[in-house]
């Protein structure tokens, strides 16, 4: 009965993970699934897996997800436009195919003689897991380790950036702007803030949203009256603003 209740709660939480509109709600649904799985481990008298599930997955990985969501932030307007054509249809097809493979594999699996918990945990739960992990499943364990190392190396390669020249300081950048002004008359005005796609460094130029439209909130209210956000360059009716 306890398994039926836990499994039902986990299925409902998994559906919430798939259909939740807000990333934080999806992460909380994932936490319910992880805690339910840990409770099932405890029911099966596997205290080591129970502790690992709580400490590693629920306590570390899930908290990492939440920190990334809170620090980076997710705007729902980013998902209004499909960046890759046909990705939803492809995801549905691949999901159905994976489900069919899993159902077929489970249906064809042969179950041997059932062993009791006392026999499976002979010598202690942790000792028995270590014996199976480094004897019967050592190849799968090493393959998983290789995948994790590959992922770590890939993250290092993507984050690494080779520099041909020394890194320029703020003083170097300021001197270069002054030199450009002396050579070609380029204005020394402030540059757009990080994360903003702008063709100009003027305060009356609206920033661009992910779908290509202009963000009206990026222009100060005192300048918004004389700026038309319908133009491509964001200059709009400057003459009207100056006339006022």
FENPENOR-V100403 format. One record per residue. RES is the residue in three letters. PHI is phi in degrees with one decimal (NA if undefined). D_LAST is the distance of its C-alpha to the last C-alpha in Angstrom with 1 decimal. Layout:
res=RES phi=PHI d_last=D_LAST
res=RES phi=PHI d_last=D_LAST
//
This chain:
res=UNK phi=NA d_last=75.4
res=UNK phi=-63.6 d_last=73.2
res=UNK phi=-63.5 d_last=72.5
res=UNK phi=-62.6 d_last=71.5
res=UNK phi=-65.6 d_last=69.0
res=UNK phi=-63.1 d_last=67.5
res=UNK phi=-64.3 d_last=67.3
res=UNK phi=-64.4 d_last=65.6
res=UNK phi=-63.3 d_last=63.0
res=UNK phi=-66.1 d_last=62.5
res=UNK phi=-65.3 d_last=62.0
res=UNK phi=-63.1 d_last=59.5
res=UNK phi=-65.9 d_last=57.6
res=UNK phi=-65.4 d_last=57.8
res=UNK phi=-65.6 d_last=56.2
res=UNK phi=-63.5 d_last=53.5
res=UNK phi=-62.9 d_last=52.9
res=UNK phi=-78.0 d_last=52.5
res=UNK phi=-107.9 d_last=50.4
res=UNK phi=-68.3 d_last=48.2
res=UNK phi=-81.8 d_last=44.5
res=UNK phi=-103.4 d_last=43.6
res=UNK phi=-60.6 d_last=45.2
res=UNK phi=-65.8 d_last=46.2
res=UNK phi=-64.9 d_last=48.2
res=UNK phi=-63.9 d_last=49.9
res=UNK phi=-65.9 d_last=50.9
res=UNK phi=-66.9 d_last=52.4
res=UNK phi=-63.4 d_last=54.3
res=UNK phi=-63.5 d_last=55.6
res=UNK phi=-63.6 d_last=56.8
res=UNK phi=-62.8 d_last=58.8
res=UNK phi=-62.4 d_last=60.4
res=UNK phi=-65.7 d_last=61.4
res=UNK phi=-67.5 d_last=62.8
res=UNK phi=-61.8 d_last=64.7
res=UNK phi=-64.8 d_last=66.2
res=UNK phi=-63.9 d_last=67.3
res=UNK phi=-65.3 d_last=69.0
res=UNK phi=-65.6 d_last=70.9
res=UNK phi=-59.6 d_last=72.1
res=UNK phi=-65.6 d_last=73.3
res=UNK phi=-64.5 d_last=75.2
res=UNK phi=-85.8 d_last=76.9
res=UNK phi=58.7 d_last=78.1
res=UNK phi=-120.2 d_last=76.0
res=UNK phi=-64.3 d_last=74.7
res=UNK phi=-66.2 d_last=73.5
res=UNK phi=-64.4 d_last=71.3
res=UNK phi=-61.1 d_last=70.0
res=UNK phi=-66.6 d_last=69.0
res=UNK phi=-64.6 d_last=67.5
res=UNK phi=-62.8 d_last=65.4
res=UNK phi=-74.2 d_last=64.0
res=UNK phi=-74.1 d_last=63.5
res=UNK phi=-79.1 d_last=62.5
res=UNK phi=-78.5 d_last=60.6
res=UNK phi=-70.8 d_last=59.3
res=UNK phi=-85.9 d_last=58.9
res=UNK phi=-114.5 d_last=57.6
res=UNK phi=-66.3 d_last=56.4
res=UNK phi=-64.9 d_last=54.6
res=UNK phi=-63.8 d_last=53.0
res=UNK phi=-62.7 d_last=51.8
res=UNK phi=-58.7 d_last=50.1
res=UNK phi=-65.1 d_last=48.4
res=UNK phi=-63.4 d_last=47.2
res=UNK phi=-64.2 d_last=45.8
res=UNK phi=-63.4 d_last=43.9
res=UNK phi=-73.5 d_last=42.5
res=UNK phi=-79.1 d_last=41.6
res=UNK phi=-79.1 d_last=40.3
res=UNK phi=83.3 d_last=38.9
res=UNK phi=-129.9 d_last=39.0
res=UNK phi=-99.3 d_last=36.1
res=UNK phi=-66.5 d_last=37.2
res=UNK phi=-69.8 d_last=34.4
res=UNK phi=-67.5 d_last=36.3
res=UNK phi=-97.1 d_last=39.2
res=UNK phi=-72.7 d_last=37.3
res=UNK phi=-115.1 d_last=38.0
res=UNK phi=-76.4 d_last=41.5
res=UNK phi=-73.7 d_last=41.5
res=UNK phi=-112.9 d_last=45.1
res=UNK phi=-65.3 d_last=46.1
res=UNK phi=78.5 d_last=49.1
res=UNK phi=-71.1 d_last=49.4
res=UNK phi=-69.0 d_last=49.8
res=UNK phi=-63.6 d_last=52.7
res=UNK phi=-63.1 d_last=54.3
res=UNK phi=-64.2 d_last=54.1
res=UNK phi=-64.7 d_last=55.8
res=UNK phi=-63.2 d_last=58.5
res=UNK phi=-65.8 d_last=59.2
res=UNK phi=-64.7 d_last=59.3
res=UNK phi=-64.7 d_last=61.8
res=UNK phi=-63.2 d_last=63.9
res=UNK phi=-64.2 d_last=64.0
res=UNK phi=-62.2 d_last=65.0
res=UNK phi=-64.2 d_last=67.8
res=UNK phi=-64.4 d_last=69.0
res=UNK phi=-65.1 d_last=69.1
res=UNK phi=-63.6 d_last=70.9
res=UNK phi=-64.8 d_last=73.4
res=UNK phi=-64.5 d_last=74.1
res=UNK phi=-67.2 d_last=74.6
res=UNK phi=-67.0 d_last=76.8
res=UNK phi=-92.8 d_last=79.0
res=UNK phi=-70.0 d_last=79.3
res=UNK phi=-99.3 d_last=82.8
res=UNK phi=-101.4 d_last=83.4
res=UNK phi=-83.1 d_last=86.5
res=UNK phi=-69.8 d_last=88.5
res=UNK phi=-70.5 d_last=86.4
res=UNK phi=-114.4 d_last=86.8
res=UNK phi=-74.4 d_last=86.5
res=UNK phi=-65.7 d_last=84.1
res=UNK phi=-65.6 d_last=86.9
res=UNK phi=-74.8 d_last=88.0
res=UNK phi=-68.7 d_last=84.5
res=UNK phi=-98.7 d_last=83.8
res=UNK phi=-63.9 d_last=87.2
res=UNK phi=88.4 d_last=87.0
res=UNK phi=113.6 d_last=83.6
res=UNK phi=-65.3 d_last=80.3
res=UNK phi=-66.3 d_last=78.6
res=UNK phi=-63.3 d_last=81.7
res=UNK phi=-67.9 d_last=82.2
res=UNK phi=-62.8 d_last=78.6
res=UNK phi=-63.8 d_last=78.9
res=UNK phi=-65.0 d_last=82.2
res=UNK phi=-69.2 d_last=80.7
res=UNK phi=-67.4 d_last=77.5
res=UNK phi=-103.0 d_last=79.4
res=UNK phi=-127.0 d_last=82.3
res=UNK phi=-75.6 d_last=81.7
res=UNK phi=-110.2 d_last=78.0
res=UNK phi=-68.8 d_last=77.7
res=UNK phi=-67.1 d_last=76.5
res=UNK phi=-63.9 d_last=73.7
res=UNK phi=-64.5 d_last=72.8
res=UNK phi=-68.6 d_last=72.7
res=UNK phi=-64.3 d_last=70.7
res=UNK phi=-64.4 d_last=68.1
res=UNK phi=-62.4 d_last=68.0
res=UNK phi=-63.9 d_last=67.4
res=UNK phi=-64.8 d_last=64.5
res=UNK phi=-65.5 d_last=62.9
res=UNK phi=-64.8 d_last=63.5
res=UNK phi=-61.8 d_last=61.9
res=UNK phi=-63.8 d_last=58.8
res=UNK phi=-65.3 d_last=58.6
res=UNK phi=-64.9 d_last=59.1
res=UNK phi=-61.7 d_last=56.4
res=UNK phi=-63.9 d_last=53.9
res=UNK phi=-66.0 d_last=54.8
res=UNK phi=-66.7 d_last=54.5
res=UNK phi=-67.8 d_last=51.1
res=UNK phi=-80.5 d_last=49.8
res=UNK phi=-78.6 d_last=51.4
res=UNK phi=-133.9 d_last=49.4
res=UNK phi=-75.7 d_last=51.3
res=UNK phi=-113.6 d_last=49.7
res=UNK phi=-78.5 d_last=50.8
res=UNK phi=-115.6 d_last=49.1
res=UNK phi=-61.8 d_last=48.7
res=UNK phi=-65.8 d_last=45.7
res=UNK phi=-81.7 d_last=42.8
res=UNK phi=-89.7 d_last=41.6
res=UNK phi=-62.8 d_last=38.1
res=UNK phi=-65.3 d_last=39.2
res=UNK phi=-63.3 d_last=40.3
res=UNK phi=-65.2 d_last=37.0
res=UNK phi=-64.9 d_last=35.0
res=UNK phi=-63.7 d_last=37.4
res=UNK phi=-67.6 d_last=37.0
res=UNK phi=-65.3 d_last=33.2
res=UNK phi=-65.6 d_last=33.6
res=UNK phi=-65.5 d_last=36.2
res=UNK phi=-64.5 d_last=34.0
res=UNK phi=-67.4 d_last=31.3
res=UNK phi=-69.8 d_last=34.0
res=UNK phi=-85.5 d_last=35.5
res=UNK phi=-119.6 d_last=32.7
res=UNK phi=78.1 d_last=29.5
res=UNK phi=-68.3 d_last=28.4
res=UNK phi=-66.4 d_last=25.7
res=UNK phi=-93.8 d_last=27.0
res=UNK phi=-62.7 d_last=24.3
res=UNK phi=-67.8 d_last=25.5
res=UNK phi=-85.6 d_last=27.2
res=UNK phi=-61.3 d_last=26.5
res=UNK phi=-66.2 d_last=28.6
res=UNK phi=-60.6 d_last=32.0
res=UNK phi=87.0 d_last=32.3
res=UNK phi=-109.9 d_last=28.9
res=UNK phi=-91.2 d_last=29.0
res=UNK phi=-140.0 d_last=26.0
res=UNK phi=-89.9 d_last=25.7
res=UNK phi=-135.5 d_last=23.1
res=UNK phi=-105.4 d_last=22.8
res=UNK phi=-86.4 d_last=19.0
res=UNK phi=-71.1 d_last=17.7
res=UNK phi=-92.5 d_last=15.2
res=UNK phi=-100.5 d_last=18.4
res=UNK phi=-70.6 d_last=20.1
res=UNK phi=-80.1 d_last=23.9
res=UNK phi=-101.7 d_last=26.5
res=UNK phi=-84.0 d_last=28.8
res=UNK phi=-57.3 d_last=32.6
res=UNK phi=-86.5 d_last=32.3
res=UNK phi=95.7 d_last=29.7
res=UNK phi=-82.4 d_last=26.7
res=UNK phi=-87.9 d_last=23.5
res=UNK phi=-92.9 d_last=23.3
res=UNK phi=-70.1 d_last=20.2
res=UNK phi=-76.7 d_last=21.4
res=UNK phi=-81.5 d_last=21.3
res=UNK phi=-103.7 d_last=17.6
res=UNK phi=-56.7 d_last=16.3
res=UNK phi=-62.0 d_last=14.8
res=UNK phi=-70.8 d_last=11.8
res=UNK phi=-99.7 d_last=11.1
res=UNK phi=-64.9 d_last=12.5
res=UNK phi=-67.2 d_last=9.6
res=UNK phi=-106.0 d_last=8.2
res=UNK phi=-122.1 d_last=11.9
res=UNK phi=-101.7 d_last=14.5
res=UNK phi=-83.6 d_last=18.0
res=UNK phi=-85.1 d_last=19.9
res=UNK phi=-81.8 d_last=19.9
res=UNK phi=-69.9 d_last=22.9
res=UNK phi=-85.3 d_last=21.4
res=UNK phi=79.6 d_last=18.6
res=UNK phi=-78.2 d_last=15.9
res=UNK phi=66.8 d_last=14.4
res=UNK phi=-94.3 d_last=11.1
res=UNK phi=-67.1 d_last=10.0
res=UNK phi=-65.8 d_last=8.6
res=UNK phi=-65.9 d_last=6.3
res=UNK phi=-65.2 d_last=5.2
res=UNK phi=-70.1 d_last=5.4
res=UNK phi=-68.0 d_last=3.7
res=UNK phi=-68.8 d_last=0.0
//
